Each structure stands twice: as structure tokens, then as C-alpha cells.
Amino acid sequence: MDSHVREEEIEPVPAYNAMKHRTLLRTCICVFAVLLLSALAMGEHQLARTYPAPTCYVKAEKFLELPEYERLAYTTGLLDGFYSVAMFGASDETVDRLNSCTKDMDSKQVSAIVSKYVTDHPETWHLPLSVAAYNALNNACPGGLSVHNKK
């Protein structure tokens, strides 16, 4: 056995970056808060209502500055959160619309949809990223995501 390891065989281990971890955690918390508000707003017997944007740590403009791996992590968490809205009372029809729109998408495609929306809509840069991401998917999905029962 050769006990010598050549220098080029050693791969550097990325340093743990606590700041990136906190940013991602804050983003996930913000997404969860917006999803909770969205789920409450999407109840079967509610008409469309306007809710103030929640306070958030990540604004839409910052998404464009994130490295690709953080964008992918954000959109993965976003979709997980969107799919969990049924637990908060969203109708089956609302969840079905989301599923039919995004079932063949991966995080990379969702990230591209959100990036394009944020780039094309600088008027939303002051909004929480989760709101801009919802709007991006709502515009990208045929018929939108929201279902409102108009009685």
C-alpha cells in the first residue's frame, strides 16, 4: 500500500458558513409564514382577499444575487411548503392545480421561472421573495394557482 497521498488527490472540504445557513433558515421561515397566510386565504368558501405582505428577511431582488445552489435550495423548500398548504385548509382543487402545473418541474425550472419573473418585474423587488415566487408560478401555470369559490 502506498502511504503517500498526492496533493492533487485531496479534495478541499467546503467550509461551513453559518451566515449562509442563517439566511436559508430565515428564507424557509418566511416562506412558511407566507404559505400559512396563503392557505388561510385560499379556503373553499372565501372570496379573493388582499393581505399585507409579511415582514421577511429576503426580498425578491436578493434572489437574483444568490448563487445557483441557494436558489435551488430556496425553490425546493418553496415547493415543499406549497404542497403542504392542504394541512392548513387549502382546498383539494387548489392543491390539484399546483400539482398539475408543477408535477413535471424540478427545482431548477422553478428557480428559472422565479428568476425570470423577478428580473422582468422590478416593481416587486421590495416584496418578500416568497410573494414574488408565488406570483411567478401563478403567472406560469395555465389558469393560475388560486381557486376562489364565487357563490
C-alpha positions as CSV (number, residue, x, y, z in Angstrom):
1,M,0.0,0.0,0.0
2,D,1.2,3.4,-0.9
3,S,1.1,5.6,2.2
4,H,1.8,8.8,0.3
5,V,-1.2,10.8,-0.9
6,R,-0.5,13.1,-3.8
7,E,-1.7,16.6,-3.3
8,E,-4.0,16.7,-6.3
9,E,-6.0,13.7,-4.9
10,I,-7.1,15.6,-1.9
11,E,-10.3,17.5,-2.5
12,P,-10.9,20.5,-0.4
13,V,-13.9,20.3,2.0
14,P,-16.1,23.4,1.8
15,A,-16.1,25.4,5.0
16,Y,-19.3,25.6,6.9
17,N,-20.7,29.1,6.5
18,A,-23.0,30.0,9.4
19,M,-24.2,33.1,7.6
20,K,-25.5,31.2,4.6
21,H,-27.2,28.7,6.9
22,R,-29.0,31.5,8.8
23,T,-30.1,33.1,5.5
24,L,-31.5,29.9,4.3
25,L,-33.3,29.2,7.6
26,R,-34.8,32.7,7.6
27,T,-35.9,32.2,4.0
28,C,-37.6,28.9,4.9
29,I,-39.4,30.6,7.9
30,C,-40.5,33.4,5.7
31,V,-41.8,31.0,3.0
32,F,-43.7,29.1,5.7
33,A,-45.3,32.3,7.0
34,V,-46.5,33.3,3.5
35,L,-47.8,29.9,2.8
36,L,-49.7,29.9,6.0
37,L,-51.3,33.2,5.0
38,S,-51.9,31.9,1.5
39,A,-53.6,28.8,2.8
40,L,-55.9,30.7,5.0
41,A,-56.8,33.0,2.1
42,M,-57.5,30.0,-0.2
43,G,-60.2,28.4,1.9
44,E,-63.1,27.0,-0.2
45,H,-65.7,29.4,0.9
46,Q,-63.6,32.6,0.8
47,L,-63.6,35.2,-1.9
48,A,-60.4,36.7,-3.1
49,R,-58.9,39.0,-0.4
50,T,-55.8,41.2,-0.2
51,Y,-53.4,40.6,2.6
52,P,-50.4,42.8,3.5
53,A,-47.1,41.3,2.6
54,P,-45.4,39.8,5.7
55,T,-42.2,41.1,7.1
56,C,-39.4,39.0,5.6
57,Y,-35.7,38.6,5.7
58,V,-35.3,38.0,1.9
59,K,-36.6,40.5,-0.6
60,A,-37.3,39.5,-4.2
61,E,-34.3,41.4,-5.5
62,K,-31.9,39.4,-3.4
63,F,-32.9,36.2,-5.2
64,L,-31.1,37.4,-8.2
65,E,-27.9,37.8,-6.2
66,L,-28.0,34.3,-4.6
67,P,-25.7,31.7,-6.0
68,E,-27.5,29.0,-8.0
69,Y,-27.3,26.3,-5.3
70,E,-29.0,28.7,-2.8
71,R,-31.7,29.5,-5.4
72,L,-32.3,25.7,-5.9
73,A,-32.5,25.2,-2.1
74,Y,-35.0,28.0,-1.8
75,T,-37.2,26.7,-4.6
76,T,-37.1,23.2,-3.2
77,G,-38.3,24.5,0.2
78,L,-40.8,26.7,-1.5
79,L,-42.4,23.8,-3.4
80,D,-42.4,21.6,-0.2
81,G,-44.2,24.5,1.5
82,F,-46.7,25.0,-1.3
83,Y,-47.5,21.3,-1.3
84,S,-48.2,21.4,2.4
85,V,-50.9,24.0,2.2
86,A,-53.6,21.3,2.4
87,M,-52.6,20.8,6.0
88,F,-53.6,24.5,6.6
89,G,-57.0,24.2,4.9
90,A,-56.4,24.8,1.2
91,S,-58.9,23.1,-0.9
92,D,-58.1,19.9,-2.8
93,E,-58.7,21.8,-6.0
94,T,-56.1,24.4,-5.1
95,V,-53.5,21.6,-4.4
96,D,-54.5,19.8,-7.6
97,R,-53.9,23.0,-9.6
98,L,-50.4,23.3,-8.1
99,N,-49.7,19.7,-8.7
100,S,-50.9,19.7,-12.3
101,C,-48.7,22.7,-13.0
102,T,-45.5,21.7,-11.3
103,K,-45.6,17.9,-11.4
104,D,-43.0,17.7,-14.2
105,M,-40.9,20.6,-13.0
106,D,-37.7,20.3,-10.9
107,S,-36.2,22.9,-8.6
108,K,-34.0,24.2,-11.4
109,Q,-37.0,25.0,-13.6
110,V,-38.9,26.6,-10.8
111,S,-35.8,28.6,-10.0
112,A,-35.7,29.8,-13.6
113,I,-39.4,30.8,-13.5
114,V,-38.9,32.8,-10.3
115,S,-35.6,34.4,-11.7
116,K,-37.3,35.5,-14.9
117,Y,-40.3,36.9,-13.0
118,V,-38.2,38.8,-10.6
119,T,-36.0,40.1,-13.4
120,D,-39.0,41.2,-15.5
121,H,-40.9,42.8,-12.6
122,P,-38.5,45.2,-10.7
123,E,-41.6,46.8,-9.2
124,T,-41.8,43.7,-7.0
125,W,-38.2,43.8,-5.7
126,H,-39.3,45.3,-2.4
127,L,-41.7,42.4,-1.7
128,P,-40.8,39.2,0.2
129,L,-39.3,36.7,-2.2
130,S,-42.0,34.1,-1.3
131,V,-44.7,36.5,-2.6
132,A,-42.8,37.1,-5.9
133,A,-42.2,33.3,-6.2
134,Y,-46.0,32.6,-5.8
135,N,-46.8,35.3,-8.3
136,A,-44.2,33.8,-10.7
137,L,-45.8,30.4,-10.5
138,N,-49.3,31.8,-10.6
139,N,-48.4,33.5,-13.9
140,A,-46.6,30.5,-15.3
141,C,-49.4,28.0,-14.6
142,P,-52.3,27.8,-17.1
143,G,-55.3,29.2,-15.2
144,G,-53.2,30.2,-12.3
145,L,-52.9,28.5,-8.9
146,S,-55.6,30.2,-6.9
147,V,-59.1,28.8,-6.7
148,H,-61.9,31.0,-5.4
149,N,-65.4,29.7,-4.9
150,K,-67.6,32.6,-6.2
151,K,-71.1,32.0,-4.7
